Amino acid sequence: MEVVVRPKRQVTLPKEICRQLKITPGDTLEISLEDSKLVARPKKKIALEALSEIQQAFKRSGITEEELQQAGHLVRRKLLRSRHAAKA
């Protein structure tokens, strides 16, 4: 498929490409150059891939979601205590 670059460097994505990638008006694309090729990826897809990688890393580490949440709560409590103590 071909697209035309307009005077303000704008292009219109073909409807079929948008349908296949589930891109809708208002979505954000990440654009990069890879080996002299323009690559555009839907930002939501990138976020989902990152989330999947994070989930896999946690599985490999053996840390459960509950353990992570408990550790986060503990750190938050310590930070709040130290901030409250600093104000007193």
PyMOL Python script that loads the backbone (N, CA, C, O; Angstrom):
from pymol import cmd

cmd.read_pdbstr("""\
ATOM      1  N   MET A   1       0.841  -1.181   0.000  1.00  0.00           N
ATOM      2  CA  MET A   1       0.000   0.000   0.000  1.00  0.00           C
ATOM      3  C   MET A   1       0.882   1.238   0.000  1.00  0.00           C
ATOM      4  O   MET A   1       1.993   1.228   0.531  1.00  0.00           O
ATOM      5  N   GLU A   2       0.386   2.272  -0.586  1.00  0.00           N
ATOM      6  CA  GLU A   2       1.109   3.544  -0.613  1.00  0.00           C
ATOM      7  C   GLU A   2       0.277   4.621   0.066  1.00  0.00           C
ATOM      8  O   GLU A   2      -0.953   4.597   0.021  1.00  0.00           O
ATOM      9  N   VAL A   3       0.963   5.559   0.693  1.00  0.00           N
ATOM     10  CA  VAL A   3       0.300   6.732   1.256  1.00  0.00           C
ATOM     11  C   VAL A   3       1.071   7.962   0.786  1.00  0.00           C
ATOM     12  O   VAL A   3       2.252   7.872   0.451  1.00  0.00           O
ATOM     13  N   VAL A   4       0.404   9.094   0.765  1.00  0.00           N
ATOM     14  CA  VAL A   4       1.014  10.342   0.318  1.00  0.00           C
ATOM     15  C   VAL A   4       1.316  11.192   1.553  1.00  0.00           C
ATOM     16  O   VAL A   4       0.477  11.336   2.443  1.00  0.00           O
ATOM     17  N   VAL A   5       2.527  11.752   1.591  1.00  0.00           N
ATOM     18  CA  VAL A   5       2.878  12.675   2.665  1.00  0.00           C
ATOM     19  C   VAL A   5       2.354  14.049   2.256  1.00  0.00           C
ATOM     20  O   VAL A   5       2.732  14.581   1.212  1.00  0.00           O
ATOM     21  N   ARG A   6       1.499  14.606   3.069  1.00  0.00           N
ATOM     22  CA  ARG A   6       0.871  15.900   2.785  1.00  0.00           C
ATOM     23  C   ARG A   6       1.811  17.044   3.191  1.00  0.00           C
ATOM     24  O   ARG A   6       2.824  16.803   3.846  1.00  0.00           O
ATOM     25  N   PRO A   7       1.487  18.276   2.810  1.00  0.00           N
ATOM     26  CA  PRO A   7       2.371  19.413   3.081  1.00  0.00           C
ATOM     27  C   PRO A   7       2.785  19.572   4.552  1.00  0.00           C
ATOM     28  O   PRO A   7       3.892  20.037   4.824  1.00  0.00           O
ATOM     29  N   LYS A   8       1.920  19.197   5.502  1.00  0.00           N
ATOM     30  CA  LYS A   8       2.269  19.299   6.916  1.00  0.00           C
ATOM     31  C   LYS A   8       2.841  17.981   7.443  1.00  0.00           C
ATOM     32  O   LYS A   8       2.767  17.710   8.642  1.00  0.00           O
ATOM     33  N   ARG A   9       3.413  17.157   6.551  1.00  0.00           N
ATOM     34  CA  ARG A   9       4.017  15.869   6.866  1.00  0.00           C
ATOM     35  C   ARG A   9       3.012  14.880   7.457  1.00  0.00           C
ATOM     36  O   ARG A   9       3.380  14.033   8.271  1.00  0.00           O
ATOM     37  N   GLN A  10       1.765  14.980   7.057  1.00  0.00           N
ATOM     38  CA  GLN A  10       0.724  14.078   7.541  1.00  0.00           C
ATOM     39  C   GLN A  10       0.471  12.977   6.528  1.00  0.00           C
ATOM     40  O   GLN A  10       0.611  13.176   5.321  1.00  0.00           O
ATOM     41  N   VAL A  11       0.094  11.807   7.042  1.00  0.00           N
ATOM     42  CA  VAL A  11      -0.304  10.689   6.177  1.00  0.00           C
ATOM     43  C   VAL A  11      -1.624  10.141   6.692  1.00  0.00           C
ATOM     44  O   VAL A  11      -1.941  10.270   7.875  1.00  0.00           O
ATOM     45  N   THR A  12      -2.382   9.538   5.810  1.00  0.00           N
ATOM     46  CA  THR A  12      -3.619   8.868   6.188  1.00  0.00           C
ATOM     47  C   THR A  12      -3.367   7.383   6.126  1.00  0.00           C
ATOM     48  O   THR A  12      -2.938   6.856   5.099  1.00  0.00           O
ATOM     49  N   LEU A  13      -3.638   6.703   7.240  1.00  0.00           N
ATOM     50  CA  LEU A  13      -3.438   5.263   7.272  1.00  0.00           C
ATOM     51  C   LEU A  13      -4.601   4.574   6.572  1.00  0.00           C
ATOM     52  O   LEU A  13      -5.759   4.923   6.802  1.00  0.00           O
ATOM     53  N   PRO A  14      -4.303   3.604   5.725  1.00  0.00           N
ATOM     54  CA  PRO A  14      -5.379   2.881   5.045  1.00  0.00           C
ATOM     55  C   PRO A  14      -6.299   2.187   6.053  1.00  0.00           C
ATOM     56  O   PRO A  14      -5.852   1.682   7.083  1.00  0.00           O
ATOM     57  N   LYS A  15      -7.584   2.174   5.733  1.00  0.00           N
ATOM     58  CA  LYS A  15      -8.603   1.597   6.619  1.00  0.00           C
ATOM     59  C   LYS A  15      -8.281   0.149   6.975  1.00  0.00           C
ATOM     60  O   LYS A  15      -8.446  -0.255   8.126  1.00  0.00           O
ATOM     61  N   GLU A  16      -7.826  -0.634   6.002  1.00  0.00           N
ATOM     62  CA  GLU A  16      -7.530  -2.048   6.240  1.00  0.00           C
ATOM     63  C   GLU A  16      -6.395  -2.220   7.260  1.00  0.00           C
ATOM     64  O   GLU A  16      -6.455  -3.106   8.112  1.00  0.00           O
ATOM     65  N   ILE A  17      -5.379  -1.383   7.171  1.00  0.00           N
ATOM     66  CA  ILE A  17      -4.265  -1.437   8.138  1.00  0.00           C
ATOM     67  C   ILE A  17      -4.785  -1.117   9.537  1.00  0.00           C
ATOM     68  O   ILE A  17      -4.450  -1.804  10.501  1.00  0.00           O
ATOM     69  N   CYS A  18      -5.597  -0.082   9.642  1.00  0.00           N
ATOM     70  CA  CYS A  18      -6.167   0.302  10.944  1.00  0.00           C
ATOM     71  C   CYS A  18      -7.035  -0.818  11.503  1.00  0.00           C
ATOM     72  O   CYS A  18      -7.008  -1.089  12.704  1.00  0.00           O
ATOM     73  N   ARG A  19      -7.787  -1.453  10.650  1.00  0.00           N
ATOM     74  CA  ARG A  19      -8.655  -2.547  11.101  1.00  0.00           C
ATOM     75  C   ARG A  19      -7.820  -3.707  11.642  1.00  0.00           C
ATOM     76  O   ARG A  19      -8.113  -4.247  12.709  1.00  0.00           O
ATOM     77  N   GLN A  20      -6.780  -4.083  10.899  1.00  0.00           N
ATOM     78  CA  GLN A  20      -5.942  -5.217  11.305  1.00  0.00           C
ATOM     79  C   GLN A  20      -5.209  -4.935  12.614  1.00  0.00           C
ATOM     80  O   GLN A  20      -5.042  -5.828  13.445  1.00  0.00           O
ATOM     81  N   LEU A  21      -4.772  -3.683  12.793  1.00  0.00           N
ATOM     82  CA  LEU A  21      -4.026  -3.319  14.005  1.00  0.00           C
ATOM     83  C   LEU A  21      -4.924  -2.811  15.127  1.00  0.00           C
ATOM     84  O   LEU A  21      -4.451  -2.472  16.212  1.00  0.00           O
ATOM     85  N   LYS A  22      -6.231  -2.763  14.849  1.00  0.00           N
ATOM     86  CA  LYS A  22      -7.211  -2.257  15.827  1.00  0.00           C
ATOM     87  C   LYS A  22      -6.879  -0.828  16.270  1.00  0.00           C
ATOM     88  O   LYS A  22      -6.977  -0.486  17.449  1.00  0.00           O
ATOM     89  N   ILE A  23      -6.486  -0.010  15.298  1.00  0.00           N
ATOM     90  CA  ILE A  23      -6.194   1.400  15.544  1.00  0.00           C
ATOM     91  C   ILE A  23      -7.477   2.190  15.299  1.00  0.00           C
ATOM     92  O   ILE A  23      -8.133   2.024  14.270  1.00  0.00           O
ATOM     93  N   THR A  24      -7.823   3.039  16.243  1.00  0.00           N
ATOM     94  CA  THR A  24      -9.014   3.872  16.105  1.00  0.00           C
ATOM     95  C   THR A  24      -8.627   5.337  16.275  1.00  0.00           C
ATOM     96  O   THR A  24      -7.565   5.633  16.824  1.00  0.00           O
ATOM     97  N   PRO A  25      -9.479   6.264  15.810  1.00  0.00           N
ATOM     98  CA  PRO A  25      -9.160   7.687  15.962  1.00  0.00           C
ATOM     99  C   PRO A  25      -8.854   8.028  17.419  1.00  0.00           C
ATOM    100  O   PRO A  25      -9.575   7.625  18.332  1.00  0.00           O
ATOM    101  N   GLY A  26      -7.779   8.771  17.614  1.00  0.00           N
ATOM    102  CA  GLY A  26      -7.361   9.170  18.956  1.00  0.00           C
ATOM    103  C   GLY A  26      -6.280   8.277  19.539  1.00  0.00           C
ATOM    104  O   GLY A  26      -5.654   8.646  20.533  1.00  0.00           O
ATOM    105  N   ASP A  27      -6.041   7.095  18.940  1.00  0.00           N
ATOM    106  CA  ASP A  27      -4.974   6.216  19.429  1.00  0.00           C
ATOM    107  C   ASP A  27      -3.619   6.865  19.182  1.00  0.00           C
ATOM    108  O   ASP A  27      -3.468   7.697  18.287  1.00  0.00           O
ATOM    109  N   THR A  28      -2.644   6.476  19.981  1.00  0.00           N
ATOM    110  CA  THR A  28      -1.282   6.986  19.839  1.00  0.00           C
ATOM    111  C   THR A  28      -0.409   5.902  19.228  1.00  0.00           C
ATOM    112  O   THR A  28      -0.499   4.733  19.602  1.00  0.00           O
ATOM    113  N   LEU A  29       0.437   6.302  18.283  1.00  0.00           N
ATOM    114  CA  LEU A  29       1.380   5.386  17.660  1.00  0.00           C
ATOM    115  C   LEU A  29       2.790   5.759  18.085  1.00  0.00           C
ATOM    116  O   LEU A  29       3.106   6.936  18.254  1.00  0.00           O
ATOM    117  N   GLU A  30       3.626   4.761  18.256  1.00  0.00           N
ATOM    118  CA  GLU A  30       5.048   4.993  18.485  1.00  0.00           C
ATOM    119  C   GLU A  30       5.730   4.802  17.137  1.00  0.00           C
ATOM    120  O   GLU A  30       5.566   3.765  16.495  1.00  0.00           O
ATOM    121  N   ILE A  31       6.486   5.791  16.715  1.00  0.00           N
ATOM    122  CA  ILE A  31       7.140   5.725  15.407  1.00  0.00           C
ATOM    123  C   ILE A  31       8.650   5.707  15.607  1.00  0.00           C
ATOM    124  O   ILE A  31       9.190   6.469  16.410  1.00  0.00           O
ATOM    125  N   SER A  32       9.331   4.821  14.862  1.00  0.00           N
ATOM    126  CA  SER A  32      10.785   4.733  14.963  1.00  0.00           C
ATOM    127  C   SER A  32      11.369   4.362  13.605  1.00  0.00           C
ATOM    128  O   SER A  32      10.657   3.983  12.675  1.00  0.00           O
ATOM    129  N   LEU A  33      12.672   4.485  13.528  1.00  0.00           N
ATOM    130  CA  LEU A  33      13.400   4.035  12.341  1.00  0.00           C
ATOM    131  C   LEU A  33      14.123   2.751  12.704  1.00  0.00           C
ATOM    132  O   LEU A  33      14.819   2.692  13.718  1.00  0.00           O
ATOM    133  N   GLU A  34      13.963   1.727  11.884  1.00  0.00           N
ATOM    134  CA  GLU A  34      14.661   0.463  12.081  1.00  0.00           C
ATOM    135  C   GLU A  34      15.233   0.038  10.743  1.00  0.00           C
ATOM    136  O   GLU A  34      14.498  -0.303   9.816  1.00  0.00           O
ATOM    137  N   ASP A  35      16.548   0.062  10.656  1.00  0.00           N
ATOM    138  CA  ASP A  35      17.238  -0.281   9.402  1.00  0.00           C
ATOM    139  C   ASP A  35      16.706   0.544   8.233  1.00  0.00           C
ATOM    140  O   ASP A  35      16.378  -0.004   7.180  1.00  0.00           O
ATOM    141  N   SER A  36      16.621   1.849   8.418  1.00  0.00           N
ATOM    142  CA  SER A  36      16.147   2.792   7.404  1.00  0.00           C
ATOM    143  C   SER A  36      14.693   2.562   7.005  1.00  0.00           C
ATOM    144  O   SER A  36      14.276   2.964   5.919  1.00  0.00           O
ATOM    145  N   LYS A  37      13.924   1.921   7.872  1.00  0.00           N
ATOM    146  CA  LYS A  37      12.497   1.708   7.617  1.00  0.00           C
ATOM    147  C   LYS A  37      11.698   2.415   8.692  1.00  0.00           C
ATOM    148  O   LYS A  37      12.058   2.390   9.868  1.00  0.00           O
ATOM    149  N   LEU A  38      10.619   3.041   8.283  1.00  0.00           N
ATOM    150  CA  LEU A  38       9.706   3.689   9.223  1.00  0.00           C
ATOM    151  C   LEU A  38       8.805   2.620   9.823  1.00  0.00           C
ATOM    152  O   LEU A  38       8.129   1.891   9.096  1.00  0.00           O
ATOM    153  N   VAL A  39       8.794   2.526  11.145  1.00  0.00           N
ATOM    154  CA  VAL A  39       7.993   1.530  11.842  1.00  0.00           C
ATOM    155  C   VAL A  39       7.032   2.255  12.778  1.00  0.00           C
ATOM    156  O   VAL A  39       7.454   3.077  13.592  1.00  0.00           O
ATOM    157  N   ALA A  40       5.759   1.955  12.664  1.00  0.00           N
ATOM    158  CA  ALA A  40       4.736   2.559  13.525  1.00  0.00           C
ATOM    159  C   ALA A  40       4.037   1.435  14.266  1.00  0.00           C
ATOM    160  O   ALA A  40       3.541   0.483  13.663  1.00  0.00           O
ATOM    161  N   ARG A  41       4.006   1.565  15.604  1.00  0.00           N
ATOM    162  CA  ARG A  41       3.347   0.560  16.446  1.00  0.00           C
ATOM    163  C   ARG A  41       2.293   1.233  17.309  1.00  0.00           C
ATOM    164  O   ARG A  41       2.533   2.313  17.849  1.00  0.00           O
ATOM    165  N   PRO A  42       1.129   0.609  17.444  1.00  0.00           N
ATOM    166  CA  PRO A  42       0.122   1.160  18.360  1.00  0.00           C
ATOM    167  C   PRO A  42       0.669   1.156  19.782  1.00  0.00           C
ATOM    168  O   PRO A  42       1.176   0.137  20.251  1.00  0.00           O
ATOM    169  N   LYS A  43       0.569   2.295  20.470  1.00  0.00           N
ATOM    170  CA  LYS A  43       1.103   2.431  21.823  1.00  0.00           C
ATOM    171  C   LYS A  43       0.454   1.427  22.780  1.00  0.00           C
ATOM    172  O   LYS A  43       1.131   0.898  23.661  1.00  0.00           O
ATOM    173  N   LYS A  44      -0.857   1.155  22.618  1.00  0.00           N
ATOM    174  CA  LYS A  44      -1.531   0.219  23.520  1.00  0.00           C
ATOM    175  C   LYS A  44      -0.944  -1.182  23.370  1.00  0.00           C
ATOM    176  O   LYS A  44      -0.876  -1.927  24.348  1.00  0.00           O
ATOM    177  N   LYS A  45      -0.521  -1.553  22.162  1.00  0.00           N
ATOM    178  CA  LYS A  45       0.084  -2.863  21.964  1.00  0.00           C
ATOM    179  C   LYS A  45       1.418  -2.933  22.685  1.00  0.00           C
ATOM    180  O   LYS A  45       1.750  -3.955  23.285  1.00  0.00           O
ATOM    181  N   ILE A  46       2.182  -1.853  22.631  1.00  0.00           N
ATOM    182  CA  ILE A  46       3.464  -1.806  23.313  1.00  0.00           C
ATOM    183  C   ILE A  46       3.260  -1.951  24.813  1.00  0.00           C
ATOM    184  O   ILE A  46       4.001  -2.674  25.481  1.00  0.00           O
ATOM    185  N   ALA A  47       2.246  -1.257  25.345  1.00  0.00           N
ATOM    186  CA  ALA A  47       1.954  -1.342  26.776  1.00  0.00           C
ATOM    187  C   ALA A  47       1.560  -2.759  27.172  1.00  0.00           C
ATOM    188  O   ALA A  47       1.983  -3.247  28.220  1.00  0.00           O
ATOM    189  N   LEU A  48       0.764  -3.421  26.355  1.00  0.00           N
ATOM    190  CA  LEU A  48       0.348  -4.792  26.663  1.00  0.00           C
ATOM    191  C   LEU A  48       1.538  -5.754  26.605  1.00  0.00           C
ATOM    192  O   LEU A  48       1.632  -6.682  27.408  1.00  0.00           O
ATOM    193  N   GLU A  49       2.448  -5.524  25.647  1.00  0.00           N
ATOM    194  CA  GLU A  49       3.642  -6.363  25.563  1.00  0.00           C
ATOM    195  C   GLU A  49       4.520  -6.159  26.792  1.00  0.00           C
ATOM    196  O   GLU A  49       5.072  -7.122  27.325  1.00  0.00           O
ATOM    197  N   ALA A  50       4.653  -4.909  27.247  1.00  0.00           N
ATOM    198  CA  ALA A  50       5.450  -4.616  28.441  1.00  0.00           C
ATOM    199  C   ALA A  50       4.829  -5.283  29.664  1.00  0.00           C
ATOM    200  O   ALA A  50       5.539  -5.864  30.485  1.00  0.00           O
ATOM    201  N   LEU A  51       3.517  -5.202  29.787  1.00  0.00           N
ATOM    202  CA  LEU A  51       2.827  -5.835  30.909  1.00  0.00           C
ATOM    203  C   LEU A  51       3.062  -7.345  30.895  1.00  0.00           C
ATOM    204  O   LEU A  51       3.294  -7.947  31.943  1.00  0.00           O
ATOM    205  N   SER A  52       3.003  -7.941  29.738  1.00  0.00           N
ATOM    206  CA  SER A  52       3.245  -9.379  29.617  1.00  0.00           C
ATOM    207  C   SER A  52       4.668  -9.724  30.052  1.00  0.00           C
ATOM    208  O   SER A  52       4.877 -10.730  30.731  1.00  0.00           O
ATOM    209  N   GLU A  53       5.640  -8.911  29.672  1.00  0.00           N
ATOM    210  CA  GLU A  53       7.025  -9.144  30.069  1.00  0.00           C
ATOM    211  C   GLU A  53       7.191  -9.025  31.581  1.00  0.00           C
ATOM    212  O   GLU A  53       7.911  -9.813  32.193  1.00  0.00           O
ATOM    213  N   ILE A  54       6.524  -8.041  32.181  1.00  0.00           N
ATOM    214  CA  ILE A  54       6.585  -7.860  33.638  1.00  0.00           C
ATOM    215  C   ILE A  54       5.974  -9.078  34.337  1.00  0.00           C
ATOM    216  O   ILE A  54       6.539  -9.590  35.303  1.00  0.00           O
ATOM    217  N   GLN A  55       4.832  -9.535  33.852  1.00  0.00           N
ATOM    218  CA  GLN A  55       4.185 -10.703  34.449  1.00  0.00           C
ATOM    219  C   GLN A  55       5.085 -11.936  34.360  1.00  0.00           C
ATOM    220  O   GLN A  55       5.170 -12.714  35.310  1.00  0.00           O
ATOM    221  N   GLN A  56       5.753 -12.112  33.224  1.00  0.00           N
ATOM    222  CA  GLN A  56       6.656 -13.256  33.062  1.00  0.00           C
ATOM    223  C   GLN A  56       7.847 -13.146  34.001  1.00  0.00           C
ATOM    224  O   GLN A  56       8.298 -14.150  34.554  1.00  0.00           O
ATOM    225  N   ALA A  57       8.363 -11.921  34.187  1.00  0.00           N
ATOM    226  CA  ALA A  57       9.492 -11.721  35.103  1.00  0.00           C
ATOM    227  C   ALA A  57       9.097 -12.084  36.532  1.00  0.00           C
ATOM    228  O   ALA A  57       9.882 -12.698  37.255  1.00  0.00           O
ATOM    229  N   PHE A  58       7.890 -11.710  36.942  1.00  0.00           N
ATOM    230  CA  PHE A  58       7.426 -12.067  38.283  1.00  0.00           C
ATOM    231  C   PHE A  58       7.273 -13.576  38.428  1.00  0.00           C
ATOM    232  O   PHE A  58       7.616 -14.134  39.470  1.00  0.00           O
ATOM    233  N   LYS A  59       6.767 -14.235  37.404  1.00  0.00           N
ATOM    234  CA  LYS A  59       6.634 -15.695  37.467  1.00  0.00           C
ATOM    235  C   LYS A  59       8.003 -16.343  37.638  1.00  0.00           C
ATOM    236  O   LYS A  59       8.160 -17.278  38.424  1.00  0.00           O
ATOM    237  N   ARG A  60       8.994 -15.841  36.897  1.00  0.00           N
ATOM    238  CA  ARG A  60      10.344 -16.399  36.995  1.00  0.00           C
ATOM    239  C   ARG A  60      10.955 -16.136  38.364  1.00  0.00           C
ATOM    240  O   ARG A  60      11.719 -16.956  38.872  1.00  0.00           O
ATOM    241  N   SER A  61      10.622 -14.993  38.966  1.00  0.00           N
ATOM    242  CA  SER A  61      11.216 -14.619  40.253  1.00  0.00           C
ATOM    243  C   SER A  61      10.625 -15.401  41.413  1.00  0.00           C
ATOM    244  O   SER A  61      11.259 -15.534  42.460  1.00  0.00           O
ATOM    245  N   GLY A  62       9.413 -15.922  41.237  1.00  0.00           N
ATOM    246  CA  GLY A  62       8.763 -16.645  42.314  1.00  0.00           C
ATOM    247  C   GLY A  62       8.004 -15.744  43.277  1.00  0.00           C
ATOM    248  O   GLY A  62       7.413 -16.235  44.239  1.00  0.00           O
ATOM    249  N   ILE A  63       8.007 -14.440  43.039  1.00  0.00           N
ATOM    250  CA  ILE A  63       7.279 -13.499  43.891  1.00  0.00           C
ATOM    251  C   ILE A  63       5.822 -13.486  43.445  1.00  0.00           C
ATOM    252  O   ILE A  63       5.524 -13.365  42.257  1.00  0.00           O
ATOM    253  N   THR A  64       4.919 -13.612  44.417  1.00  0.00           N
ATOM    254  CA  THR A  64       3.507 -13.560  44.073  1.00  0.00           C
ATOM    255  C   THR A  64       3.026 -12.116  44.060  1.00  0.00           C
ATOM    256  O   THR A  64       3.673 -11.228  44.614  1.00  0.00           O
ATOM    257  N   GLU A  65       1.897 -11.898  43.429  1.00  0.00           N
ATOM    258  CA  GLU A  65       1.310 -10.551  43.403  1.00  0.00           C
ATOM    259  C   GLU A  65       0.994 -10.091  44.824  1.00  0.00           C
ATOM    260  O   GLU A  65       1.185  -8.921  45.156  1.00  0.00           O
ATOM    261  N   GLU A  66       0.518 -10.997  45.652  1.00  0.00           N
ATOM    262  CA  GLU A  66       0.195 -10.656  47.046  1.00  0.00           C
ATOM    263  C   GLU A  66       1.452 -10.216  47.804  1.00  0.00           C
ATOM    264  O   GLU A  66       1.414  -9.242  48.555  1.00  0.00           O
ATOM    265  N   GLU A  67       2.556 -10.928  47.609  1.00  0.00           N
ATOM    266  CA  GLU A  67       3.815 -10.554  48.269  1.00  0.00           C
ATOM    267  C   GLU A  67       4.280  -9.176  47.812  1.00  0.00           C
ATOM    268  O   GLU A  67       4.756  -8.376  48.617  1.00  0.00           O
ATOM    269  N   LEU A  68       4.141  -8.909  46.537  1.00  0.00           N
ATOM    270  CA  LEU A  68       4.529  -7.606  46.004  1.00  0.00           C
ATOM    271  C   LEU A  68       3.675  -6.497  46.606  1.00  0.00           C
ATOM    272  O   LEU A  68       4.190  -5.446  46.987  1.00  0.00           O
ATOM    273  N   GLN A  69       2.363  -6.736  46.690  1.00  0.00           N
ATOM    274  CA  GLN A  69       1.472  -5.735  47.270  1.00  0.00           C
ATOM    275  C   GLN A  69       1.794  -5.508  48.741  1.00  0.00           C
ATOM    276  O   GLN A  69       1.802  -4.365  49.197  1.00  0.00           O
ATOM    277  N   GLN A  70       2.058  -6.572  49.489  1.00  0.00           N
ATOM    278  CA  GLN A  70       2.401  -6.435  50.903  1.00  0.00           C
ATOM    279  C   GLN A  70       3.690  -5.629  51.073  1.00  0.00           C
ATOM    280  O   GLN A  70       3.780  -4.773  51.954  1.00  0.00           O
ATOM    281  N   ALA A  71       4.674  -5.903  50.238  1.00  0.00           N
ATOM    282  CA  ALA A  71       5.936  -5.158  50.313  1.00  0.00           C
ATOM    283  C   ALA A  71       5.701  -3.687  49.979  1.00  0.00           C
ATOM    284  O   ALA A  71       6.284  -2.806  50.610  1.00  0.00           O
ATOM    285  N   GLY A  72       4.857  -3.423  48.999  1.00  0.00           N
ATOM    286  CA  GLY A  72       4.536  -2.037  48.641  1.00  0.00           C
ATOM    287  C   GLY A  72       3.845  -1.306  49.774  1.00  0.00           C
ATOM    288  O   GLY A  72       4.154  -0.146  50.044  1.00  0.00           O
ATOM    289  N   HIS A  73       2.909  -1.976  50.445  1.00  0.00           N
ATOM    290  CA  HIS A  73       2.214  -1.367  51.585  1.00  0.00           C
ATOM    291  C   HIS A  73       3.192  -1.064  52.717  1.00  0.00           C
ATOM    292  O   HIS A  73       3.111  -0.013  53.353  1.00  0.00           O
ATOM    293  N   LEU A  74       4.115  -1.990  52.963  1.00  0.00           N
ATOM    294  CA  LEU A  74       5.101  -1.795  54.024  1.00  0.00           C
ATOM    295  C   LEU A  74       5.989  -0.588  53.726  1.00  0.00           C
ATOM    296  O   LEU A  74       6.235   0.240  54.603  1.00  0.00           O
ATOM    297  N   VAL A  75       6.464  -0.495  52.498  1.00  0.00           N
ATOM    298  CA  VAL A  75       7.308   0.642  52.106  1.00  0.00           C
ATOM    299  C   VAL A  75       6.531   1.944  52.217  1.00  0.00           C
ATOM    300  O   VAL A  75       7.063   2.949  52.688  1.00  0.00           O
ATOM    301  N   ARG A  76       5.295   1.931  51.791  1.00  0.00           N
ATOM    302  CA  ARG A  76       4.449   3.142  51.874  1.00  0.00           C
ATOM    303  C   ARG A  76       4.273   3.572  53.324  1.00  0.00           C
ATOM    304  O   ARG A  76       4.385   4.758  53.634  1.00  0.00           O
ATOM    305  N   ARG A  77       3.997   2.614  54.226  1.00  0.00           N
ATOM    306  CA  ARG A  77       3.834   2.944  55.648  1.00  0.00           C
ATOM    307  C   ARG A  77       5.109   3.562  56.221  1.00  0.00           C
ATOM    308  O   ARG A  77       5.057   4.539  56.969  1.00  0.00           O
ATOM    309  N   LYS A  78       6.247   2.984  55.863  1.00  0.00           N
ATOM    310  CA  LYS A  78       7.533   3.504  56.355  1.00  0.00           C
ATOM    311  C   LYS A  78       7.764   4.929  55.848  1.00  0.00           C
ATOM    312  O   LYS A  78       8.216   5.793  56.599  1.00  0.00           O
ATOM    313  N   LEU A  79       7.454   5.169  54.579  1.00  0.00           N
ATOM    314  CA  LEU A  79       7.626   6.515  54.022  1.00  0.00           C
ATOM    315  C   LEU A  79       6.712   7.519  54.713  1.00  0.00           C
ATOM    316  O   LEU A  79       7.134   8.628  55.041  1.00  0.00           O
ATOM    317  N   LEU A  80       5.463   7.129  54.934  1.00  0.00           N
ATOM    318  CA  LEU A  80       4.527   8.032  55.608  1.00  0.00           C
ATOM    319  C   LEU A  80       4.974   8.321  57.032  1.00  0.00           C
ATOM    320  O   LEU A  80       4.886   9.462  57.486  1.00  0.00           O
ATOM    321  N   ARG A  81       5.455   7.305  57.746  1.00  0.00           N
ATOM    322  CA  ARG A  81       5.951   7.519  59.112  1.00  0.00           C
ATOM    323  C   ARG A  81       7.140   8.471  59.136  1.00  0.00           C
ATOM    324  O   ARG A  81       7.218   9.368  59.975  1.00  0.00           O
ATOM    325  N   SER A  82       8.080   8.257  58.187  1.00  0.00           N
ATOM    326  CA  SER A  82       9.282   9.115  58.183  1.00  0.00           C
ATOM    327  C   SER A  82       8.923  10.545  57.799  1.00  0.00           C
ATOM    328  O   SER A  82       9.518  11.487  58.323  1.00  0.00           O
ATOM    329  N   ARG A  83       7.970  10.726  56.902  1.00  0.00           N
ATOM    330  CA  ARG A  83       7.549  12.081  56.543  1.00  0.00           C
ATOM    331  C   ARG A  83       6.840  12.742  57.705  1.00  0.00           C
ATOM    332  O   ARG A  83       7.054  13.922  57.980  1.00  0.00           O
ATOM    333  N   HIS A  84       5.986  11.976  58.395  1.00  0.00           N
ATOM    334  CA  HIS A  84       5.233  12.525  59.543  1.00  0.00           C
ATOM    335  C   HIS A  84       6.208  12.880  60.678  1.00  0.00           C
ATOM    336  O   HIS A  84       6.048  13.905  61.339  1.00  0.00           O
ATOM    337  N   ALA A  85       7.214  12.028  60.895  1.00  0.00           N
ATOM    338  CA  ALA A  85       8.203  12.292  61.944  1.00  0.00           C
ATOM    339  C   ALA A  85       9.037  13.537  61.618  1.00  0.00           C
ATOM    340  O   ALA A  85       9.415  14.292  62.513  1.00  0.00           O
ATOM    341  N   ALA A  86       9.316  13.739  60.332  1.00  0.00           N
ATOM    342  CA  ALA A  86      10.133  14.888  59.912  1.00  0.00           C
ATOM    343  C   ALA A  86       9.371  16.196  60.129  1.00  0.00           C
ATOM    344  O   ALA A  86       9.989  17.225  60.401  1.00  0.00           O
ATOM    345  N   LYS A  87       8.053  16.177  60.013  1.00  0.00           N
ATOM    346  CA  LYS A  87       7.235  17.379  60.201  1.00  0.00           C
ATOM    347  C   LYS A  87       7.060  17.718  61.683  1.00  0.00           C
ATOM    348  O   LYS A  87       6.825  18.875  62.032  1.00  0.00           O
ATOM    349  N   ALA A  88       7.174  16.720  62.549  1.00  0.00           N
ATOM    350  CA  ALA A  88       6.953  16.941  63.988  1.00  0.00           C
ATOM    351  C   ALA A  88       8.118  17.611  64.664  1.00  0.00           C
ATOM    352  O   ALA A  88       8.073  17.858  65.869  1.00  0.00           O
TER     353      ALA A  88
END
""", "prot")
cmd.dss("prot")
cmd.show_as("cartoon", "prot")
cmd.util.cbc("prot")
cmd.orient("prot")
